[in-house]
């Protein structure tokens, strides 16, 4: 399994240090997190003397007025500039129950989960995302998505750590090749905020899958040797928690592979850490078109002015934006919530792309809804609102069968040469299907 191999690599301390001929040029650009070894050896051609480098100055260009009250109470000594610095946000993530209790009164289920905090997935929430939770009750949907509860420890028979069988479709560490023309490239296992329902909770946040040159070169060599791969999806962990130079280096290398037509980045950054979307980042990303982004929005309350600004920047850089949303019990499993989410996404220039049935990962039963619930939501969207607002509802087939789309049944059958159809209002129509 790829992450075990990465674990072995990490256990050798000599490997976690840069090679003597390799230079790390962007120390100050990286999030100062203790949770991950960010050591990467950049090629010498990408290296510049540290002394000549312009220092990266965060620009406080995200409005803080919406967070003023929160900042006054919880971060009275923090300047707007610090708050808008994505590295400050990562360095000050709330990762311990004792820290979380400063902001939230924990329920008995939350307290019980954190008593030993032996959850599969660590706790981490950016101060920005916490500012969205404070002031709401214990049943607030966004809170359920990031604060662990004792339910995570309930293992149902149908659940598995790797239900999609990614580890067995991984020809080299950190690369999943399931579909003929595209690969999933896992760059690291770090996220700024951990979602409790994460499909890759067996990997993310464990500090074992690093942005490590040797592993990345191996994955890129596989892509180079496989000319059928025309689409590379960068994921993890969250690729946008990497500094600009590292992303630039990787994107440049991928762009040198002639048969790679498009590159996609999967990220939750605009929802949990919009400050990361700086003008420097989008300027760099623009150099690597055609580049697409799959964002991860779960609930309409994530569509804040800051998230909207981040999406606008990405869209202005010519990056097509789609959202992948997981259907989650008591978080977004109502027509009203989903309707509000898809409309807000469109206003932020994000196309609702997929609605995922929650994967049967270990400890996920409290998040999973029935498939009928998902179909009901799609049925109540399709026809009642813009087609662009209606995502494709899919089940990622357990065992590694890939995404299978599900649609409410609009085809009623045949009557002679006629196809009998039902429209969104339930009225019956016929199509002469005789040719
Ligand atoms: S951002 Fe994505 S990879 Fe990270 S915890 Fe959430 S779902 Fe998992």
Boltz pocket constraint, residues with backbone or C-beta under 6 A from the ligand:
constraints:
  - pocket:
      binder: B
      contacts: [[A, 190], [A, 191], [A, 193], [A, 194], [A, 195], [A, 197], [A, 198], [A, 199], [A, 200], [A, 204], [A, 236], [A, 237], [A, 238], [A, 267], [A, 268], [A, 296]]
      max_distance: 6.0
